Amino acid sequence: MIKKEHQTWIESGYLLFAQKGPDALKVEVLAKETGVSKSSFYYHFVDVYTFIDKLLAYHVEQVKRLSEAERACEQFDPAVIDVMLTHKVDLLFNRQVRVNRGEKRYEDCLQTCRQVAGDSFLHYGVRI
């Protein structure tokens, strides 16, 4: 149950961050969205700062999956477009990271994602 709650927080926070950026991450909003108590959040993450670090680590893992899926594509249309649609939230999250790259942890995440993605998407003109 604890692992499921942890993942619920991560998935909900990841989506909220992707849609509205880091300033939207409020424990009260996340608790309402997840239907899990605020005390559960603090049990799993201690504070929002730690939670964001976990979201960034989760994002790096998502970028790995996205890049692997893209590398498996034999043609752009429809294969790569399907990958992009499947990973829409990951791409939106990455955009928020880029927008906030003035803060060191976001810039560090971007650098890690670029290393992870390697040359995937580059020949299609998509920037990760």
C-alpha positions in Angstrom: 0.0 0.0 0.0 2.8 2.4 0.9 4.5 1.9 -2.5 1.2 2.4 -4.3 0.6 5.7 -2.4 4.1 6.9 -3.2 3.5 6.2 -7.0 0.2 7.9 -6.8 1.8 11.1 -5.4 4.5 10.9 -8.1 2.1 10.4 -11.0 -0.2 13.2 -9.8 2.6 15.6 -9.2 4.2 14.8 -12.5 1.0 15.6 -14.4 0.5 18.8 -12.4 4.1 19.9 -13.0 3.8 19.1 -16.7 0.6 21.2 -17.0 1.3 24.1 -14.8 5.0 24.1 -13.7 6.7 23.8 -10.3 4.8 26.7 -8.6 1.6 24.7 -8.9 2.9 21.9 -6.7 1.0 22.5 -3.5 0.4 19.7 -1.0 -3.2 20.6 -0.5 -3.9 20.5 -4.2 -2.1 17.2 -4.6 -3.9 15.7 -1.7 -7.3 16.7 -3.1 -6.3 15.3 -6.5 -5.0 12.0 -5.2 -7.6 11.5 -2.5 -4.7 10.8 -0.1 -4.1 12.7 3.2 -1.5 15.4 3.4 0.2 13.5 6.2 0.9 10.7 3.6 2.7 13.2 1.4 5.0 14.3 4.3 5.6 10.6 5.2 6.8 9.9 1.7 8.6 13.1 0.8 9.2 15.3 3.8 8.7 18.5 1.8 7.9 19.8 -1.6 11.5 20.5 -2.4 12.3 16.7 -1.9 9.2 15.8 -3.9 10.4 17.9 -6.9 13.7 16.1 -6.8 11.8 12.8 -6.9 9.8 14.1 -9.9 12.9 15.1 -11.7 14.4 11.6 -11.1 11.2 10.1 -12.4 11.4 12.3 -15.4 14.8 11.1 -16.3 13.4 7.5 -16.3 10.6 8.6 -18.5 13.0 10.2 -20.9 14.9 6.9 -21.1 11.6 5.1 -22.0 10.7 7.8 -24.5 14.2 7.6 -26.2 14.1 3.8 -26.3 10.7 3.9 -28.0 11.8 6.5 -30.5 15.0 4.5 -31.4 12.8 1.5 -32.1 10.8 3.4 -34.7 11.6 2.6 -38.3 9.8 5.6 -39.8 8.6 9.0 -38.7 5.0 8.9 -39.6 3.1 7.3 -37.8 5.6 5.6 -35.5 7.4 8.6 -34.0 4.2 10.6 -33.8 2.6 7.7 -31.9 5.6 7.8 -29.5 5.2 11.5 -29.0 1.5 11.2 -28.3 2.1 8.3 -25.9 4.7 10.4 -24.0 2.8 13.7 -24.3 3.0 14.4 -20.5 6.7 13.6 -20.5 7.3 16.2 -23.3 5.2 18.8 -21.5 7.1 18.1 -18.2 10.4 18.5 -20.1 9.1 21.9 -21.5 8.5 23.0 -17.9 12.0 21.9 -16.9 13.4 24.0 -19.8 11.3 27.0 -18.9 12.6 26.8 -15.3 16.2 26.0 -16.2 17.4 29.2 -14.5 17.3 27.1 -11.3 20.3 24.8 -11.0 18.3 21.6 -10.4 16.3 22.1 -13.5 19.3 22.8 -15.6 21.0 19.7 -14.2 17.9 17.6 -15.1 18.0 19.0 -18.6 21.7 18.0 -19.0 21.0 14.5 -17.7 18.0 14.2 -20.0 20.1 15.2 -23.0 22.7 12.6 -22.1 20.0 10.0 -21.7 18.3 10.9 -24.9 21.5 11.0 -26.9 20.7 11.4 -30.5 17.1 10.2 -30.3 14.7 12.7 -31.9 17.5 14.9 -33.2 17.2 13.9 -36.8 13.5 14.8 -36.5 14.2 18.3 -35.2 12.7 17.6 -31.8 14.6 18.9 -28.8 14.6 17.0 -25.6 
